[in-house]
Amino acid sequence: MKLIIEESDDYQENEILIKCQNQNDEEIQRIIQNIQSLQTSLICKKEKAYLRIYLENILYIESIDEKTFLYTIDDVYEASQKLYELEQNLQSQGFLRISKSCILNLEYLQHVRALFNGKYEATLTNNEKLTINRSYVPAFKKAFGL
C-alpha cells in the first residue's frame, strides 16, 4: 500500500481520498471505519455541562449503578445512552464488549495476558488494567487476532 500526503496552504479543509481496487477489501474497510470514527462523537455530561467527546479519545466505557461513564486519558464523562445501546452503535468502530459492564476501545489496548481462571487482563496504553471476562474471551480473541 502506498501513502501519499499533499500539504498546501491553498486547501480550505482536509480531504482524504482512497484509491483502491476493491472497496470491500478487509483492510480498506478497516481504514474507512477508522477514518469515520475520527469524525464520530458522543454528547456527554460533566457536572452540569454537556460536551462532545470524540470516539478516538475514549479508552473504555463502563456501566456503574445504572449509569454509563466514558473514560478518556484526562477525564470521566457521563453518557445518556445505556451500555447495550453504545455497544450496538460502536461495534463497527473498534469497540468491543469485554464484560457485562465494560466496552473497550481496542485502539488503546497495549497488551493482554491470560489469567488462571479463564479470564484475560487487558492493559491499556495508560497502564490501566481491565478484566476480560470468560464469556467475552472468544469474541475478544477473534477481534484481536489471537
C-alpha positions in Angstrom: 0.0 0.0 0.0 1.3 3.4 -0.9 0.6 6.6 1.2 0.8 10.0 -0.4 0.3 13.2 1.6 -0.1 16.5 -0.1 0.3 19.6 2.1 -0.7 23.1 0.9 -1.9 26.3 2.4 -4.3 26.6 -0.5 -6.6 23.8 0.8 -9.7 25.0 2.6 -10.2 21.8 4.5 -8.6 18.4 5.0 -9.6 15.7 2.5 -8.9 12.0 2.3 -9.1 10.2 -1.0 -8.7 6.4 -1.1 -7.8 4.8 -4.4 -8.3 1.0 -4.3 -9.1 -2.0 -6.5 -11.9 -3.2 -4.2 -13.8 -1.2 -1.6 -14.9 -4.4 0.1 -11.3 -5.4 0.9 -11.0 -6.1 4.6 -8.0 -3.7 5.0 -9.7 -0.9 3.1 -12.9 -1.3 5.2 -10.9 -1.1 8.4 -9.2 2.1 7.2 -12.5 3.6 6.2 -14.0 2.7 9.6 -11.0 4.2 11.5 -11.3 7.4 9.5 -15.0 7.7 10.1 -14.6 7.1 13.8 -12.3 10.1 14.0 -15.3 12.2 13.0 -17.8 10.5 15.3 -18.6 11.8 18.7 -20.9 11.3 21.6 -22.6 14.1 23.7 -21.7 13.5 27.3 -22.2 15.3 30.6 -19.6 16.5 33.1 -21.0 18.2 36.1 -23.7 20.5 34.6 -22.0 21.0 31.2 -22.6 19.0 28.0 -19.6 18.2 25.8 -18.8 16.5 22.6 -16.4 13.6 23.1 -14.8 12.1 20.0 -14.6 8.3 19.8 -10.9 8.4 19.2 -10.4 9.9 22.7 -12.4 7.2 24.6 -10.4 4.5 26.3 -13.3 2.5 27.5 -17.0 2.8 28.6 -18.3 1.4 31.8 -21.7 1.0 33.4 -21.8 1.5 37.2 -25.1 1.7 39.2 -27.2 2.0 36.1 -25.2 5.0 34.8 -22.8 4.9 31.8 -19.4 6.5 32.0 -16.9 7.3 29.3 -13.2 7.3 30.3 -10.6 9.3 28.4 -7.0 9.8 29.3 -7.8 13.0 31.1 -11.3 12.7 32.5 -14.6 10.8 33.0 -17.9 11.8 31.4 -21.4 10.5 31.9 -23.3 9.4 28.8 -27.1 9.4 28.4 -27.2 6.1 26.5 -27.3 2.6 28.0 -24.2 0.4 27.7 -26.0 -2.0 25.3 -27.0 0.9 23.0 -23.4 2.1 22.8 -22.2 -1.5 22.2 -24.6 -1.7 19.2 -23.6 1.7 17.8 -19.8 1.3 18.3 -19.1 -2.3 17.4 -18.0 -1.3 13.9 -15.8 1.5 15.3 -13.2 -0.7 17.1 -15.1 -1.0 20.4 -15.6 -4.4 21.9 -17.6 -5.6 24.9 -15.3 -7.3 27.4 -17.6 -7.8 30.4 -21.2 -7.3 31.5 -20.3 -3.7 32.4 -17.5 -2.6 30.1 -16.7 -1.8 26.4 -13.1 -1.4 25.4 -11.7 0.7 22.6 -9.2 -1.7 21.0 -7.0 1.2 19.8 -5.9 1.8 23.4 -5.0 -1.9 24.1 -1.3 -2.2 24.9 -1.2 -5.9 25.7 -3.2 -8.7 27.2 -2.3 -11.7 29.3 -4.2 -14.8 30.3 -5.2 -15.2 33.9 -5.5 -18.6 35.7 -9.3 -18.6 35.7 -10.1 -18.4 32.0 -10.2 -14.6 32.1 -7.8 -12.2 30.4 -6.3 -9.0 31.7 -6.1 -6.1 29.3 -3.5 -3.4 29.9 -4.3 -0.1 28.2 -1.8 2.4 26.9 -2.2 4.5 30.1 -1.3 1.3 32.1 -4.8 0.9 33.4 -5.9 -2.8 33.7 -9.3 -4.2 32.7 -10.6 -7.7 33.1 -11.9 -9.5 30.1 -14.5 -12.0 31.5 -14.5 -15.6 30.4 -17.7 -15.4 28.3 -16.3 -12.5 26.3 -12.9 -14.0 25.7 -13.8 -15.8 22.4 -15.1 -12.6 20.8 -12.1 -10.8 22.1 -9.6 -13.3 20.6 -11.4 -13.1 17.2 -11.3 -9.3 17.2 -7.7 -9.1 18.5 -6.5 -11.8 16.1 -5.5 -14.4 18.7 
